[in-house]
């Protein structure tokens, strides 16, 4: 099985948790932070990240702040008030999912 498909459903809670921990971040920064934190195990592509960021912005979970860096405009993403609630819910759901998998993979440890 391709591990990318395993991570796909976990991307939203990962991004929400990172933004909660770091305040505001831009897209490339998010990809690098995940890569660094997972010792290169998880590489988030732009094709996966930006549609998620745009959807979360449209849903009011993220707010965007534009900043000029040299001759470029950088979009910084941060959680809204409802985004902080959504982060807590998403992380809890991911934790419950992990615990359920633990029951199946290591029933003696559960």
N, CA, C and O of each residue as an XYZ file, in Angstrom:
440
protein
N       0.842     -1.187      0.000
C       0.000      0.000      0.000
C       0.880      1.241      0.000
O       1.911      1.282      0.672
N       0.483      2.218     -0.732
C       1.195      3.479     -0.815
C       0.906      4.303      0.446
O      -0.251      4.583      0.760
N       1.959      4.683      1.157
C       1.762      5.431      2.407
C       1.127      6.793      2.176
O       0.519      7.353      3.088
N       1.260      7.337      0.962
C       0.655      8.629      0.662
C      -0.852      8.575      0.844
O      -1.454      9.525      1.345
N      -1.463      7.470      0.441
C      -2.908      7.354      0.596
C      -3.299      7.241      2.071
O      -4.397      7.651      2.449
N      -2.427      6.697      2.896
C      -2.697      6.635      4.333
C      -2.674      8.032      4.959
O      -3.501      8.348      5.814
N      -1.732      8.856      4.532
C      -1.593     10.197      5.090
C      -2.660     11.165      4.597
O      -2.958     12.158      5.261
N      -3.234     10.878      3.435
C      -4.162     11.814      2.791
C      -5.294     12.257      3.716
O      -5.599     13.448      3.774
N      -5.909     11.349      4.425
C      -7.005     11.682      5.325
C      -6.565     12.379      6.595
O      -7.399     12.880      7.349
N      -5.280     12.419      6.837
C      -4.751     13.040      8.050
C      -4.246     14.456      7.811
O      -3.835     15.136      8.752
N      -4.274     14.902      6.571
C      -3.671     16.188      6.236
C      -4.345     17.365      6.941
O      -3.664     18.258      7.445
N      -5.672     17.370      6.977
C      -6.364     18.500      7.600
C      -6.004     18.655      9.080
O      -5.638     19.757      9.489
N      -6.092     17.600      9.901
C      -5.706     17.787     11.309
C      -4.237     18.176     11.476
O      -3.892     18.923     12.392
N      -3.377     17.675     10.598
C      -1.952     18.027     10.674
C      -1.775     19.521     10.441
O      -1.081     20.191     11.206
N      -2.394     20.046      9.393
C      -2.269     21.469      9.061
C      -2.892     22.331     10.156
O      -2.308     23.338     10.557
N      -4.060     21.951     10.638
C      -4.710     22.731     11.693
C      -3.866     22.755     12.963
O      -3.752     23.797     13.610
N      -3.280     21.632     13.321
C      -2.427     21.563     14.519
C      -1.180     22.427     14.349
O      -0.786     23.142     15.270
N      -0.561     22.359     13.170
C       0.618     23.191     12.917
C       0.296     24.673     13.037
O       1.051     25.432     13.645
N      -0.823     25.080     12.458
C      -1.210     26.488     12.536
C      -1.541     26.905     13.966
O      -1.257     28.032     14.370
N      -2.135     26.003     14.722
C      -2.426     26.290     16.128
C      -1.132     26.453     16.918
O      -1.018     27.338     17.765
N      -0.174     25.602     16.636
C       1.108     25.648     17.353
C       1.971     26.853     16.961
O       2.695     27.400     17.793
N       1.889     27.263     15.682
C       2.811     28.271     15.159
C       2.183     29.635     14.898
O       2.884     30.568     14.509
N       0.888     29.766     15.104
C       0.244     31.057     14.878
C      -0.141     31.268     13.439
O      -1.302     31.081     13.073
N       0.793     31.647     12.629
C       0.530     31.826     11.205
C       1.693     31.262     10.410
O       2.846     31.307     10.837
N       1.365     30.736      9.257
C       2.389     30.120      8.408
C       1.981     30.308      6.948
O       0.805     30.493      6.634
N       2.974     30.256      6.066
C       2.665     30.261      4.637
C       2.836     28.835      4.120
O       3.445     27.993      4.780
N       2.297     28.580      2.944
C       2.209     27.222      2.421
C       3.514     26.457      2.406
O       3.588     25.350      2.941
N       4.547     27.028      1.802
C       5.830     26.328      1.721
C       6.379     26.037      3.112
O       6.977     24.985      3.341
N       6.179     26.954      4.027
C       6.625     26.773      5.412
C       5.936     25.565      6.046
O       6.561     24.804      6.785
N       4.645     25.393      5.752
C       3.907     24.239      6.269
C       4.507     22.948      5.740
O       4.726     22.005      6.500
N       4.776     22.901      4.427
C       5.343     21.672      3.846
C       6.691     21.342      4.460
O       6.983     20.178      4.734
N       7.510     22.352      4.676
C       8.846     22.120      5.227
C       8.799     21.710      6.698
O       9.593     20.880      7.141
N       7.880     22.285      7.441
C       7.736     21.950      8.866
C       7.314     20.492      9.024
O       7.815     19.786      9.900
N       6.385     20.041      8.169
C       5.935     18.647      8.216
C       7.080     17.723      7.826
O       7.309     16.705      8.480
N       7.790     18.067      6.782
C       8.922     17.249      6.322
C       9.979     17.140      7.426
O      10.510     16.061      7.688
N      10.272     18.266      8.061
C      11.265     18.301      9.139
C      10.801     17.483     10.349
O      11.567     16.690     10.896
N       9.554     17.679     10.761
C       9.022     17.000     11.944
C       8.942     15.492     11.767
O       9.021     14.744     12.741
N       8.784     15.043     10.521
C       8.651     13.609     10.255
C       9.932     13.009      9.699
O       9.921     11.895      9.175
N      11.034     13.740      9.807
C      12.333     13.290      9.294
C      12.225     12.847      7.829
O      12.817     11.846      7.426
N      11.464     13.608      7.046
C      11.324     13.338      5.626
C      10.331     12.249      5.268
O      10.155     11.945      4.089
N       9.685     11.661      6.247
C       8.732     10.578      6.005
C       7.475     11.065      5.287
O       6.923     10.360      4.443
N       7.029     12.265      5.623
C       5.814     12.813      5.027
C       6.156     14.080      4.255
O       6.616     15.068      4.827
N       5.925     14.034      2.960
C       6.132     15.188      2.090
C       4.780     15.613      1.541
O       4.154     14.877      0.779
N       4.335     16.787      1.926
C       3.056     17.299      1.450
C       3.301     18.043      0.145
O       4.143     18.939      0.081
N       2.576     17.675     -0.877
C       2.720     18.338     -2.166
C       1.850     19.590     -2.213
O       0.877     19.719     -1.472
N       2.222     20.502     -3.096
C       1.409     21.700     -3.294
C       0.021     21.323     -3.781
O      -0.968     21.962     -3.422
N      -0.047     20.277     -4.607
C      -1.322     19.821     -5.148
C      -2.278     19.307     -4.082
O      -3.491     19.299     -4.290
N      -1.748     18.883     -2.955
C      -2.586     18.438     -1.841
C      -2.848     19.581     -0.859
O      -3.947     19.706     -0.319
N      -1.831     20.410     -0.634
C      -1.930     21.440      0.397
C      -2.825     22.616      0.003
O      -3.724     22.987      0.757
N      -2.589     23.197     -1.155
C      -3.288     24.440     -1.488
C      -4.796     24.275     -1.667
O      -5.545     25.151     -1.235
N      -5.275     23.196     -2.281
C      -6.732     23.026     -2.303
C      -7.328     22.923     -0.891
O      -8.421     23.430     -0.638
N      -6.612     22.271      0.016
C      -7.070     22.177      1.397
C      -7.102     23.557      2.048
O      -8.089     23.915      2.691
N      -6.030     24.333      1.887
C      -5.980     25.677      2.469
C      -7.105     26.553      1.919
O      -7.743     27.294      2.668
N      -7.345     26.467      0.618
C      -8.412     27.278      0.009
C      -9.786     26.848      0.514
O     -10.647     27.693      0.757
N      -9.996     25.549      0.672
C     -11.283     25.065      1.188
C     -11.485     25.528      2.629
O     -12.567     25.992      2.989
N     -10.447     25.403      3.450
C     -10.555     25.816      4.854
C     -10.779     27.324      4.974
O     -11.483     27.778      5.876
N     -10.188     28.090      4.076
C     -10.423     29.532      4.059
C     -11.877     29.821      3.690
O     -12.528     30.651      4.325
N     -12.383     29.140      2.669
C     -13.773     29.338      2.226
C     -14.767     28.953      3.316
O     -15.847     29.537      3.403
N     -14.412     27.976      4.145
C     -15.281     27.524      5.230
C     -15.166     28.395      6.476
O     -15.888     28.177      7.450
N     -14.266     29.380      6.458
C     -14.108     30.266      7.602
C     -13.245     29.689      8.713
O     -13.240     30.203      9.832
N     -12.523     28.636      8.411
C     -11.651     27.997      9.399
C     -10.285     28.687      9.433
O      -9.633     28.756     10.474
N      -9.873     29.191      8.275
C      -8.604     29.909      8.168
C      -8.864     31.328      7.705
O      -9.821     31.610      6.984
N      -7.976     32.217      8.145
C      -7.960     33.555      7.593
C      -6.605     33.754      6.925
O      -5.609     33.138      7.303
N      -6.594     34.621      5.930
C      -5.390     34.829      5.126
C      -4.950     36.276      5.255
O      -5.759     37.203      5.234
N      -3.653     36.438      5.389
C      -3.048     37.765      5.454
C      -1.956     37.812      4.383
O      -1.078     36.951      4.335
N      -2.027     38.822      3.539
C      -1.035     38.987      2.478
C       0.096     39.882      2.985
O      -0.142     40.890      3.650
N       1.326     39.494      2.658
C       2.474     40.296      3.060
C       3.444     40.360      1.885
O       3.721     39.351      1.237
N       3.948     41.547      1.623
C       4.919     41.717      0.543
C       6.316     41.393      1.073
O       6.789     41.995      2.037
N       6.955     40.437      0.425
C       8.325     40.039      0.764
C       9.146     40.304     -0.495
O       9.083     39.538     -1.456
N       9.914     41.388     -0.486
C      10.635     41.773     -1.694
C       9.636     42.116     -2.783
O       8.774     42.975     -2.598
N       9.756     41.439     -3.923
C       8.824     41.693     -5.023
C       7.736     40.632     -5.116
O       7.044     40.534     -6.129
N       7.586     39.844     -4.068
C       6.577     38.781     -4.051
C       5.542     39.042     -2.955
O       5.802     39.730     -1.968
N       4.376     38.472     -3.168
C       3.329     38.525     -2.146
C       3.233     37.139     -1.532
O       3.103     36.142     -2.242
N       3.296     37.085     -0.220
C       3.205     35.808      0.486
C       1.895     35.773      1.257
O       1.528     36.738      1.927
N       1.189     34.635      1.154
C      -0.064     34.450      1.882
C       0.230     33.701      3.178
O       0.756     32.588      3.168
N      -0.118     34.328      4.276
C       0.012     33.684      5.580
C      -1.363     33.204      6.023
O      -2.350     33.933      5.917
N      -1.418     31.991      6.512
C      -2.660     31.383      6.971
C      -2.624     31.286      8.487
O      -1.586     30.989      9.078
N      -3.766     31.540      9.109
C      -3.895     31.366     10.556
C      -5.322     30.911     10.854
O      -6.225     31.078     10.035
N      -5.505     30.342     12.028
C      -6.814     29.838     12.437
C      -7.720     30.977     12.876
O      -7.282     31.919     13.538
N      -8.977     30.879     12.502
C      -9.995     31.779     13.032
C     -10.457     31.196     14.372
O      -9.980     30.142     14.793
N     -11.365     31.871     15.018
C     -11.921     31.356     16.271
C     -12.588     29.996     16.036
O     -12.395     29.059     16.810
N     -13.373     29.903     14.959
C     -14.009     28.608     14.656
C     -12.974     27.593     14.196
O     -13.165     26.388     14.356
N     -11.876     28.082     13.622
C     -10.783     27.192     13.226
C     -10.125     26.521     14.419
O      -9.723     25.360     14.341
N     -10.015     27.247     15.519
C      -9.437     26.658     16.741
C     -10.328     25.541     17.279
O      -9.838     24.519     17.758
N     -11.649     25.752     17.194
C     -12.584     24.702     17.621
C     -12.483     23.503     16.690
O     -12.478     22.354     17.132
N     -12.405     23.786     15.399
C     -12.302     22.717     14.398
C     -11.008     21.928     14.575
O     -10.990     20.711     14.389
N      -9.932     22.615     14.933
C      -8.645     21.944     15.179
C      -8.780     20.945     16.307
O      -8.325     19.807     16.195
N      -9.403     21.365     17.393
C      -9.575     20.467     18.541
C     -10.385     19.236     18.143
O     -10.040     18.115     18.515
N     -11.445     19.445     17.397
C     -12.290     18.353     16.940
C     -11.524     17.416     16.000
O     -11.609     16.196     16.133
N     -10.778     17.989     15.053
C     -10.035     17.187     14.076
C      -8.936     16.366     14.739
O      -8.722     15.207     14.384
N      -8.241     16.964     15.699
C      -7.172     16.243     16.398
C      -7.761     15.109     17.232
O      -7.187     14.021     17.287
N      -8.898     15.351     17.882
C      -9.563     14.312     18.662
C     -10.007     13.162     17.758
O      -9.829     11.996     18.109
N     -10.581     13.480     16.604
C     -10.992     12.444     15.655
C      -9.801     11.625     15.182
O      -9.894     10.404     15.052
N      -8.681     12.294     14.924
C      -7.476     11.585     14.492
C      -6.943     10.684     15.608
O      -6.497      9.565     15.354
N      -6.994     11.176     16.824
C      -6.559     10.385     17.985
C      -7.442      9.153     18.156
O      -6.940      8.061     18.423
N      -8.743      9.322     18.007
C      -9.668      8.192     18.094
C      -9.408      7.180     16.982
O      -9.454      5.971     17.210
N      -9.137      7.675     15.789
C      -8.811      6.801     14.657
C      -7.549      5.997     14.948
O      -7.503      4.791     14.706
N      -6.527      6.671     15.467
C      -5.270      6.004     15.824
C      -5.521      4.919     16.866
O      -4.974      3.821     16.761
N      -6.339      5.215     17.866
C      -6.641      4.232     18.912
C      -7.402      3.034     18.353
O      -7.173      1.899     18.772
N      -8.301      3.284     17.414
C      -9.039      2.188     16.779
C      -8.097      1.298     15.985
O      -8.205      0.073     16.039
N      -7.172      1.906     15.249
C      -6.187      1.108     14.514
C      -5.327      0.287     15.474
O      -4.966     -0.854     15.184
N      -5.010      0.881     16.607
C      -4.210      0.179     17.625
C      -4.933     -1.089     18.086
O      -4.297     -2.120     18.307
N      -6.245     -1.016     18.230
C      -7.035     -2.191     18.629
C      -6.889     -3.309     17.607
O      -6.824     -4.484     17.968
N      -6.837     -2.944     16.336
C      -6.748     -3.944     15.275
C      -5.324     -4.477     15.089
O      -5.127     -5.670     14.860
N      -4.353     -3.601     15.186
C      -2.979     -3.998     14.899
C      -2.269     -4.661     16.082
O      -1.440     -5.553     15.898
N      -2.598     -4.223     17.278
C      -1.968     -4.752     18.490
C      -3.036     -4.974     19.557
O      -3.052     -4.263     20.562
N      -3.908     -5.925     19.365
C      -5.037     -6.096     20.308
C      -4.592     -6.360     21.739
O      -5.315     -6.011     22.672
N      -3.437     -6.958     21.940
C      -2.969     -7.256     23.301
C      -2.526     -6.006     24.044
O      -2.531     -5.982     25.274
N      -2.134     -4.942     23.293
C      -1.681     -3.718     23.927
C      -2.824     -2.775     24.253
O      -2.681     -1.878     25.085
N      -3.940     -2.975     23.608
C      -5.086     -2.065     23.766
C      -5.863     -2.341     25.037
O      -6.852     -1.664     25.315
